[in-house]
Amino acid sequence: MSGKLRKSWAWIKGLKLNTRITGIVLLFVMIPVAILGGIVFYNMEQSSIRENVSFMESTMQRRRDSIATNVDSINMTTQFFLSNDTMNKVLVLAATGGTYSTKEWISIYRTDVAALERLINNNPVLGGVRVYAVNDNVQEMMPVLFNHTRLQKQEWYALSGKGGWVFDYTDRLFATSDPSPLLSLITPVYDRQYGNIGVIEANMRMQTMFPSMYENIEGESSCFVTNSGRIIYGSNQDESIKSIATGLAKEMRTTAESGEAVGIRTSYDKSSKRIIAGMYIPELGGTLVSVDDISGTLSEVYKLRTNFIVGMILILVLLTFVIDLLVNHVLKKFYEVLTTIRKVRSGDLSVRTPEGGDTDEMGELAHQVNRMLDNIEDLMKENINREVIVKDSQIKALQNQINAHFIYNVLESIKMMAEVKEDYDISDAITSLGKLLRYSMKWTSDTVLVSEEMEYIRNYMALINLRFDYEIYLSVNLADEIMRQKIPKMSLQPIIENAIIHGIEELADDTTIYVKGVVNGDDCTIEITDNGRGMNEEELEVLRKKISGEIQTGGGSGNGIGLKNVQDRIKMEYGDRYGIDVAAMEGCYTKVWVKIPMKRTGVGTVAAPANMN
């Protein structure tokens, strides 16, 4: 931990408890509110962006449909003019130097020219359609047919030979022409015999084709970028979108030239808070780019966020005072108890905390402290009595020790009498009994060596075999390192006793109990197996549940309480990893595993049990 962190932590620890609790409460209130507020306003911002992006996409879709309709209208009208036989004959005649009579011109005007004029007038999106001859050898019939001199007045005249789309030009046909910017589809008229015989101009106002470039839409700027790189702004010119429009148009044109489908592309520029939309129009050979500044919309969200932060700060300031008052009120009794404890530390045991009528935890604390002080005084008064009781216990213990030595001496006398009479069976039995009594009554420690426990079991088996007409043998296969391990006292004997009483007695025949040790890493397992009556699966499952404590065990024979006690003592001594387990087969055997930790010690002799005095 750095020095600054240690100083900060020391400063926090130095604050009073009520101040720390107030700070913690405010912290746990402030953090969720701040996180929730951040999530809410972030979602509001993202929702506003998504709505504006979606609106821009739908707007560009409508514009694309409108442009497609206008382009189709111009193309269809141009094709209609190209297919008009009378106009073609007039252009051929003018190109070849021929002429019509006045009557013929009047007929052409009343029929074909009038029909073409009605076609133009019936299409409100069209500005006009004009047919220009290659020379002045033609009778002009406005607003459809014009001579070559009129064609030369148009600023797009240089393109009339190859045709194509012309954007953002002013009509110069007449001095009184509408000054509104136009776009036109220029189509040369060819005849297989006479070549170029004229030009058709189908025009439309730029505002009709690209209304977004001329409408005063708040925050939005649009421009049209031709494939040649020319940028047409319209009336709402905004030079700041030039680089954006040029880059997007180039990208979409490149994509289109590679053969990929190019639709409408819409994106949000986080740095400028603008929505950028592009629509490639292959029919017109260019890209319509619209940029919508939504900073005004987002500023409303930011304004709400600022108001929220200011409001939360004011609320937190108010909460600070309110929470501090409440915490001080709650901790009032605590500080009274603390004052009492400090006086007790100085040696005044007569002081007590005023309890009042409080029934909450603090009132309970004051009550318990007072009771504790009462108990301390009582305990101090009883101290002398306890010392007397201890002395009495020591005297009784000494008497018990004298009684135990008396029993050992009597047994030794009986043993000597049996040996004098050469009744060695009785002498050996008394020797084994004396060792059992010494082992059972000597509890200087809760654990013993496995070798000591096995010596006790051998003495136990010697006495048990006196009871039966048959012999129960004990086969021990334990390595020296296992013999040197510590085990809770009287933890193997109950298993041997259980094997004899519940497994072997019913057979009443010579048999053997096998004791085997297995070392496995840092653990060792002592296996105790008898060839008794065994158990069926149901009996085995019940016994396992009794050992694990799933089934309560009571007094009486065959209830598993001995094995349960062994299990509990091993787990208390070594932990839950260790304990006993049982396996059995009915009519064959019962096997008990005792698992204990393996503690490595130096090589030495196995301690032998002490002899009786």
C-alpha positions in Angstrom: 0.0 0.0 0.0 1.4 3.4 -1.0 2.1 6.2 1.5 -0.9 8.2 0.3 -3.3 5.2 0.7 -1.9 4.5 4.2 -2.5 8.1 5.2 -6.0 8.1 3.8 -6.8 4.9 5.6 -5.3 6.2 8.8 -7.4 9.4 8.4 -10.6 7.3 7.9 -9.9 5.2 10.9 -9.4 8.3 13.0 -13.0 9.5 12.2 -15.7 9.0 14.8 -18.0 6.1 14.3 -21.1 8.2 13.5 -19.1 10.1 10.8 -17.9 6.9 9.2 -21.4 5.4 9.2 -22.8 8.6 7.7 -20.1 8.4 5.0 -20.8 4.8 4.3 -24.6 5.3 4.0 -24.0 8.3 1.6 -21.5 6.2 -0.4 -23.9 3.4 -0.8 -26.7 5.8 -1.8 -24.5 7.9 -4.1 -22.9 5.0 -6.0 -26.1 3.2 -7.2 -27.8 6.6 -8.0 -24.7 7.7 -9.9 -24.5 4.4 -11.8 -28.3 4.4 -12.5 -28.2 8.1 -13.6 -25.3 7.4 -15.8 -27.0 4.5 -17.4 -30.3 6.4 -17.9 -28.7 9.4 -19.5 -26.4 7.3 -21.6 -29.4 5.4 -22.9 -31.2 8.7 -23.5 -28.3 10.0 -25.5 -28.0 6.7 -27.5 -31.7 6.6 -28.0 -31.7 10.2 -29.4 -28.9 9.3 -31.7 -30.6 6.2 -32.9 -33.9 8.1 -33.5 -32.1 10.7 -35.5 -30.1 8.2 -37.5 -33.3 6.2 -38.2 -35.1 9.4 -39.2 -32.3 10.4 -41.5 -32.3 6.9 -43.1 -36.1 7.1 -43.8 -35.7 10.7 -45.1 -32.9 9.6 -47.5 -35.1 6.7 -48.6 -37.9 9.1 -49.5 -35.5 11.4 -51.3 -34.2 8.4 -53.3 -37.7 7.5 -54.3 -38.5 11.1 -55.3 -35.2 11.4 -57.3 -35.9 8.0 -59.0 -39.4 9.3 -60.0 -38.0 12.5 -61.4 -35.2 10.8 -63.3 -37.7 8.4 -64.8 -40.0 11.3 -65.7 -37.1 13.0 -67.6 -36.0 9.8 -69.3 -39.5 8.9 -70.4 -40.2 12.4 -71.7 -36.9 12.4 -73.6 -37.7 9.0 -75.2 -41.1 10.3 -76.2 -39.6 13.3 -77.9 -37.0 11.0 -79.6 -39.8 8.8 -81.0 -41.8 11.7 -82.4 -41.6 11.2 -86.2 -42.7 14.7 -87.1 -39.9 16.3 -85.0 -37.3 14.0 -86.5 -38.5 15.0 -90.0 -38.3 18.6 -89.2 -34.7 18.2 -87.8 -33.7 16.2 -90.9 -35.2 18.8 -93.2 -33.4 21.6 -91.4 -30.1 19.7 -91.5 -30.5 19.1 -95.3 -31.5 22.6 -96.2 -35.1 21.8 -97.0 -38.2 23.8 -95.9 -41.9 23.5 -95.1 -44.7 25.7 -96.4 -46.4 28.0 -94.0 -49.5 25.8 -94.1 -47.3 22.8 -93.2 -45.7 24.7 -90.3 -49.1 25.7 -89.0 -50.3 22.1 -89.1 -47.1 20.9 -87.3 -47.7 23.5 -84.6 -51.3 22.6 -84.1 -50.8 18.9 -83.9 -47.4 17.7 -82.9 -46.1 20.8 -81.1 -49.3 21.3 -79.2 -49.3 17.6 -78.1 -45.7 17.8 -76.9 -46.6 21.0 -75.0 -49.5 19.4 -73.3 -47.2 16.5 -72.3 -44.8 18.9 -70.7 -47.6 20.9 -69.0 -49.2 17.7 -67.6 -45.9 16.8 -65.8 -45.5 19.3 -63.0 -42.0 18.2 -62.1 -40.6 19.1 -65.5 -39.3 22.6 -66.2 -39.4 22.1 -69.9 -38.3 20.0 -72.9 -36.7 21.7 -75.9 -35.6 20.5 -79.3 -32.7 22.3 -80.9 -31.9 22.1 -84.6 -28.3 21.9 -85.9 -28.7 25.2 -87.8 -31.1 28.1 -88.0 -33.0 26.6 -91.0 -36.1 25.9 -88.9 -39.2 27.8 -87.8 -39.1 28.2 -84.0 -42.2 27.0 -82.2 -42.0 27.9 -78.5 -41.7 26.3 -76.1 -40.6 23.2 -78.0 -38.6 23.9 -81.2 -35.6 26.2 -81.4 -32.8 27.0 -83.8 -29.1 26.5 -83.3 -28.5 30.1 -82.3 -30.6 29.6 -79.2 -28.6 26.4 -78.4 -25.3 28.4 -78.5 -26.6 30.7 -75.7 -26.8 27.9 -73.2 -23.7 27.5 -70.9 -23.7 23.7 -71.4 -23.4 24.1 -75.2 -20.0 22.5 -75.3 -21.5 19.3 -73.9 -24.3 19.1 -76.5 -22.3 16.9 -78.8 -21.9 14.0 -76.3 -24.9 14.6 -74.1 -25.4 13.7 -70.4 -26.5 15.4 -67.2 -25.9 19.1 -66.6 -26.3 20.4 -63.1 -26.8 23.8 -61.5 -27.0 26.1 -64.5 -29.1 29.2 -65.3 -31.4 29.2 -68.4 -30.1 31.7 -71.0 -32.6 31.0 -73.7 -34.4 34.3 -73.2 -33.5 37.5 -71.2 -36.6 37.0 -69.1 -35.9 33.3 -68.3 -36.4 32.0 -64.8 -33.1 32.5 -62.9 -33.6 29.4 -60.8 -30.8 26.8 -61.1 -31.6 23.9 -63.4 -30.4 20.5 -64.2 -31.0 18.9 -67.6 -30.5 15.7 -69.5 -28.9 16.6 -72.8 -29.6 14.0 -75.5 -28.1 14.4 -79.0 -30.5 13.3 -81.8 -28.9 11.1 -84.4 -30.1 9.9 -87.8 -28.5 6.9 -89.4 -28.3 8.7 -92.8 -27.6 12.3 -91.8 -25.8 11.9 -88.5 -26.4 14.5 -85.7 -29.6 16.4 -86.6 -30.4 18.1 -83.2 -30.3 18.2 -79.4 -33.0 17.5 -76.9 -32.9 19.4 -73.5 -35.1 18.0 -70.8 -34.7 20.2 -67.8 -35.9 20.5 -64.2 -35.3 22.8 -61.4 -32.6 21.8 -59.0 -34.9 22.4 -56.1 -37.4 19.9 -57.5 -34.7 17.2 -57.9 -32.8 18.0 -54.7 -35.2 19.8 -52.3 -32.9 19.2 -49.3 -30.3 21.4 -50.8 -32.6 24.4 -51.0 -35.0 23.9 -48.0 -34.1 25.7 -44.8 -34.0 22.6 -42.5 -32.6 23.4 -39.1 -29.3 21.8 -38.5 -29.2 20.0 -41.9 -26.9 20.7 -44.8 -26.9 18.9 -48.1 -24.8 18.9 -51.3 -24.5 16.9 -54.5 -21.1 15.6 -55.5 -20.7 14.6 -59.1 -18.4 11.7 -60.1 -16.0 14.3 -61.5 -15.6 15.8 -58.0 -17.7 18.9 -58.4 -19.6 19.9 -55.3 -23.0 21.6 -55.7 -24.4 23.1 -52.5 -27.7 24.7 -53.3 -29.0 27.7 -51.3 -28.0 26.5 -47.9 -24.3 26.3 -48.7 -22.1 25.0 -45.9 -18.4 24.7 -46.6 -17.8 22.8 -43.4 -19.2 19.6 -44.9 -16.9 19.8 -48.0 -14.3 17.3 -46.7 -17.0 14.9 -45.3 -19.0 15.0 -48.6 -15.9 14.5 -50.8 -14.6 11.6 -48.8 -18.0 9.8 -48.5 -18.8 10.4 -52.2 -15.4 9.0 -53.3 -15.9 5.9 -51.1 -19.4 5.2 -52.4 -18.3 5.8 -56.0 -15.4 3.4 -55.6 -17.7 0.8 -54.1 -20.1 1.2 -57.0 -17.4 0.9 -59.6 -16.2 -2.4 -58.0 -19.6 -3.9 -58.8 -20.9 -4.0 -55.2 -24.3 -2.8 -54.3 -24.4 0.7 -52.9 -27.4 1.8 -50.9 -27.8 4.5 -48.3 -25.0 4.9 -45.8 -25.7 6.6 -42.5 -23.3 7.1 -39.6 -22.9 9.2 -36.5 -19.8 11.3 -36.0 -19.3 11.5 -32.2 -16.7 14.3 -32.4 -18.9 16.8 -34.3 -22.2 15.3 -33.1 -23.5 15.1 -36.6 -25.3 12.4 -38.6 -23.8 11.9 -42.0 -25.9 10.2 -44.8 -24.9 9.5 -48.3 -26.9 8.2 -51.3 -25.2 7.2 -54.5 -27.3 7.9 -57.6 -25.9 6.1 -60.6 -28.5 7.5 -63.0 -27.2 11.0 -62.2 -23.6 10.1 -61.8 -23.1 11.5 -58.4 -23.8 11.2 -54.6 -26.2 13.2 -52.5 -24.7 13.9 -49.1 -26.8 15.2 -46.1 -25.3 16.2 -42.8 -27.6 16.7 -39.8 -26.2 18.5 -36.7 -28.0 17.0 -33.7 -25.9 18.8 -31.1 -28.9 20.9 -30.2 -31.0 17.8 -29.5 -28.2 16.2 -27.5 -27.6 19.4 -25.6 -31.1 19.0 -24.1 -30.1 15.6 -22.8 -26.9 17.1 -21.4 -28.9 19.9 -19.8 -31.1 17.3 -18.1 -28.0 15.4 -17.0 -26.5 18.6 -15.5 -29.7 19.5 -13.7 -29.8 15.9 -12.4 -26.3 16.1 -11.0 -26.9 19.5 -9.4 -30.2 18.2 -7.9 -28.4 15.1 -6.6 -25.7 17.1 -5.0 -28.3 19.2 -3.1 -30.1 16.1 -2.0 -26.9 14.5 -0.8 -26.0 17.6 1.2 -29.4 17.5 2.8 -29.1 13.7 3.4 -25.8 14.3 5.0 -27.3 16.4 7.8 -30.4 14.1 8.2 -28.4 10.9 8.3 -25.8 12.4 10.7 -28.7 13.4 13.1 -30.3 9.9 12.8 -26.9 8.1 13.3 -26.1 10.3 16.3 -29.5 9.5 17.8 -29.0 5.8 17.2 -25.5 5.7 18.6 -26.3 7.8 21.7 -26.7 4.7 23.8 -23.5 3.3 22.3 -21.4 6.3 23.4 -22.9 6.0 26.9 -21.8 2.3 27.0 -18.4 3.3 25.7 -18.1 5.9 28.5 -19.0 3.2 31.0 -16.4 0.8 29.7 -13.7 3.4 29.9 -14.5 4.1 33.5 -14.4 0.3 34.2 -11.0 0.2 32.7 -9.9 2.8 35.1 -10.9 0.5 38.0 -14.5 1.7 38.8 -16.6 -1.4 38.8 -19.6 0.3 40.4 -20.5 2.4 37.3 -23.5 1.5 35.3 -25.0 2.6 32.0 -28.5 4.3 32.2 -30.8 1.9 30.5 -33.9 3.9 30.2 -36.8 2.4 28.3 -35.0 1.6 25.1 -35.8 -1.9 23.7 -33.7 -1.8 20.6 -30.2 -3.4 20.1 -28.5 -0.4 21.7 -30.7 -0.7 24.8 -30.0 -4.4 24.8 -26.3 -3.6 24.7 -26.5 -1.3 27.7 -28.5 -3.9 29.6 -26.0 -6.7 28.7 -23.0 -4.5 29.8 -24.7 -3.8 33.1 -25.4 -7.5 33.6 -21.8 -8.3 32.6 -20.5 -5.9 35.3 -22.9 -7.5 37.8 -21.6 -10.9 36.8 -18.0 -9.7 37.2 -18.7 -8.6 40.7 -20.4 -11.9 41.5 -17.4 -13.8 40.0 -15.0 -11.9 42.0 -16.9 -12.7 45.1 -17.0 -16.4 44.2 -13.2 -16.5 43.4 -12.3 -17.8 46.9 -15.0 -20.5 46.7 -13.6 -21.6 43.4 -10.1 -21.9 44.8 -11.4 -24.1 47.6 -13.2 -26.3 45.0 -9.9 -26.6 43.0 -8.1 -27.7 46.1 -10.8 -30.2 46.9 -10.5 -31.6 43.3 -6.8 -32.0 43.7 -7.3 -34.0 46.9 -9.9 -36.2 45.2 -7.6 -36.8 42.2 -4.8 -37.8 44.6 -7.3 -40.2 46.3 -8.2 -41.7 42.9 -4.6 -42.2 42.1 -4.1 -43.9 45.4 -7.1 -46.1 44.6 -5.7 -47.0 41.2 -2.3 -48.0 42.7 -4.1 -50.1 45.3 -6.0 -52.0 42.5 -2.7 -52.5 40.5 -1.0 -53.8 43.7 -3.9 -56.2 44.5 -3.8 -57.5 40.9 -0.1 -58.0 41.2 -0.5 -60.0 44.4 -3.2 -62.2 42.8 -0.8 -62.7 39.8 2.0 -63.8 42.1 -0.4 -66.3 43.9 -1.4 -67.8 40.6 2.3 -68.1 39.5 3.1 -69.8 42.9 0.3 -72.3 42.2 1.7 -72.6 38.6 -1.7 -71.5 37.2 -0.1 -69.4 34.4 -3.4 -68.9 32.4 -4.8 -66.9 35.3 -1.5 -65.1 35.7 -1.4 -64.1 32.1 -5.1 -63.0 32.2 -4.4 -60.8 35.2 -1.4 -59.3 33.5 -3.5 -58.4 30.4 -6.2 -57.0 32.7 -3.7 -54.9 34.5 -2.4 -53.4 31.3 -5.9 -52.7 30.1 -6.7 -50.9 33.3 -3.4 -48.9 33.2 -4.0 -47.9 29.6 -7.7 -47.0 30.2 -7.0 -44.9 33.4 -3.9 -43.1 32.1 -5.2 -40.0 30.1 -2.1 -37.8 30.1 -2.8 -37.1 26.4 -5.7 -37.4 24.0 -3.6 -39.1 21.4 -1.3 -42.2 21.6 1.0 -44.0 19.2 -0.6 -46.6 17.0 1.8 -49.1 18.6 0.4 -48.3 22.0 -3.2 -48.7 20.8 -2.3 -52.1 19.2 -0.7 -53.3 22.4 -3.9 -52.5 24.2 -5.9 -54.4 21.5 -3.6 -57.4 22.0 -4.3 -57.4 25.8 -8.0 -56.9 25.0 -8.0 -59.9 22.6 -6.2 -62.1 25.2 -9.1 -61.5 27.7 -11.8 -61.8 25.0 -10.5 -65.3 24.1 -11.0 -66.4 27.7 -14.7 -66.0 27.2 -15.1 -68.3 24.1 -14.6 -71.9 23.3 -13.2 -70.9 19.9 -10.1 -68.7 19.1 -10.1 -65.2 17.6 -6.7 -64.5 16.1 -5.3 -61.1 15.4 -3.2 -60.6 12.2 -1.3 -57.3 12.2 0.5 -56.0 9.1 1.6 -52.4 10.0 4.8 -50.8 9.0 7.0 -49.2 11.7 6.3 -45.7 10.3 2.6 -46.3 10.8 3.2 -47.7 14.3 4.9 -44.4 15.1 1.9 -42.3 14.0 -0.4 -40.5 16.5 -4.0 -41.5 16.8 -6.8 -40.6 19.2 -6.8 -42.9 22.2 -9.3 -45.8 22.1 -10.1 -45.2 18.4 -9.1 -48.7 17.1 -10.3 -50.8 20.0 -14.1 -49.9 19.5 -13.8 -51.1 15.9 -12.2 -54.4 17.0 -14.9 -54.8 19.7 -17.6 -54.0 17.1 -16.2 -56.7 14.8 -16.3 -59.3 17.6 -19.7 -58.6 19.0 -21.6 -58.0 15.7 -19.6 -60.0 13.2 -17.9 -63.0 14.9 -19.9 -64.0 18.0 -22.8 -65.3 15.9 -20.5 -67.6 13.9 -18.9 -69.2 17.1 -16.0 -70.5 15.2 -12.2 -69.9 14.9 -11.6 -66.8 12.8 -9.1 -64.0 12.3 -9.3 -60.2 12.4 -6.8 -58.6 10.0 -5.2 -55.2 10.7 -3.4 -53.8 7.7 -1.7 -50.4 7.0 -1.4 -48.6 3.7 0.6 -45.4 3.1 -0.8 -43.0 0.4 1.3 -39.8 0.1 0.7 -37.7 3.1 -2.0 -39.9 4.5 -2.2 -43.5 5.8 -5.1 -45.9 6.1 -5.5 -48.6 8.7 -7.8 -51.4 7.4 -9.6 -53.6 10.0 -11.3 -56.7 8.4 -13.2 -59.5 10.0 -14.6 -62.7 8.4 -17.9 -62.5 10.3 -21.5 -62.4 9.1 -21.1 -59.1 7.2 -24.1 -56.9 6.3 -26.5 -56.5 3.5 -26.8 -53.2 1.5 -29.6 -51.8 3.6 -27.8 -52.4 6.9 -24.6 -51.0 5.5 -26.3 -47.8 4.3 -28.0 -47.3 7.7 -24.7 -47.8 9.5 -23.0 -45.2 7.2 -25.7 -42.7 7.8 -25.3 -43.2 11.6 -21.5 -42.7 11.3 -22.0 -39.5 9.3 -24.6 -38.2 11.7 -27.5 -38.3 9.2 -29.3 -40.7 11.5 -29.3 -40.0 15.3 -27.8 -42.8 17.3 -29.0 -43.8 20.8 -27.9 -46.2 23.5 -27.9 -49.9 23.1 -26.0 -52.6 21.2 -25.7 -52.5 17.5 -26.6 -48.8 17.0 -23.2 -47.7 15.7 -22.6 -45.2 18.4 -19.0 -46.6 19.0 -18.1 -46.0 15.3 -19.8 -42.6 15.4 -17.7 -41.5 18.4 -14.5 -42.7 16.6 -15.5 -40.7 13.5 -16.1 -37.6 15.5 -12.9 -37.8 17.5 -10.7 -38.3 14.3 -12.4 -35.4 12.5 -12.0 -33.1 15.6 -8.3 -34.0 15.8 -7.3 -33.9 12.1 -10.1 -32.3 10.1 -13.0 -33.3 7.8 -10.6 -35.0 5.3 -10.0 -37.8 7.7 -12.3 -40.3 9.4 -13.6 -43.8 8.9 -15.6 -45.7 6.2 -17.2 -49.1 6.1 -17.7 -51.8 3.4 -19.3 -55.2 3.9 -20.7 -58.2 2.1 -23.4 -60.3 3.8 -22.1 -63.6 4.9 -18.5 -62.8 4.0 -16.8 -59.9 5.7 -16.9 -56.4 7.2 -14.1 -53.9 6.5 -13.5 -50.6 8.3 -11.0 -48.0 7.0 -9.4 -45.5 9.4 -7.8 -42.6 7.5 -5.3 -40.4 9.4 -2.6 -37.9 8.4 0.9 -39.3 7.9 3.5 -37.3 10.0 7.0 -38.1 9.0 9.4 -38.7 11.9 13.0 -39.9 12.3 13.6 -43.7 12.2 13.6 -45.1 15.7 12.2 -47.9 17.8 8.5 -48.2 18.4 7.6 -47.3 21.9 6.4 -50.2 23.9 3.6 -50.0 26.4 4.5 -49.7 30.1 4.3 -52.6 32.4 2.0 -52.8 35.4 3.4 -51.7 38.7 
